[in-house]
Amino acid sequence: MNLAVFVSGRGSNLLSILQSRELAGLIEIKAVISNKIECGAFEIAKNYSVPIYSLGDKDGLISYKDLSTFLSQLNIDLIVLAGFLKLIPDNVVRNFKGKIINIHPALLPSFGGKGMYGMNVHKAVYNSSAKVSGASVHFVDEAYDTGTIIAQECVDIRDVRSPEEIAERVLRIEHRILPSVIKMIAENKVRMVHNRIEVSE
């Protein structure tokens, strides 16, 4: 299965995919794509000899209007948003319907939506006095964080003293469930039944 991984930051979830033993032989990352010219994730991609691309309107960058064609030319089977902070263009969502997933650092549908990314999420969770948090992997639609949920895992945060502590615990979950979901999709174990996602054994 050919993957394109979209990133905006340091790339720890990208690394979790690249280092996953359960994905060895199942997937190949054809491209790491960012809305930035430089980011930590690009350095990780370079270390694994994965091609990197930047999105934008300047010469030498992939334009958002050409993104769908570019991904099709790479024969991409699954798009993975691993800390990508921009909204995917509607035409890409349409052309790759059911083939785009996102990892979100909270238990959706709570603490999602525009502007809810990274530490913004963990601060909101902390300030709400929620007793659990976690991570969600969901299919992507035309809005932020509203697509059908594929997998979630929660963690107890009753004893935390800062948003940073929540972030640390949730990140460990992200690194587990994102490769796991990719594996399930690669093995054709994820399907929609009566508007709910079911995973076969």
Secondary structure, 3 states (H helix, E strand, C coil): CEEEEEECCCCHHHHHHHCCHHHCCCCEEEEEEECCCCCHHHHHHHHCCCCEEEECCCCCCECHHHHHHHHHHCCCCEEEECCCCCCCCHHHHHHCCCCEEEEECCCCCCCCCCCCCHHHHHHHHHHHCCCEEEEEEEECCCCCCCCCEEEEEEEECCCCCCHHHHHHHHHHHHHHHHHHHHHHHHCCCEEEECCEEEECC
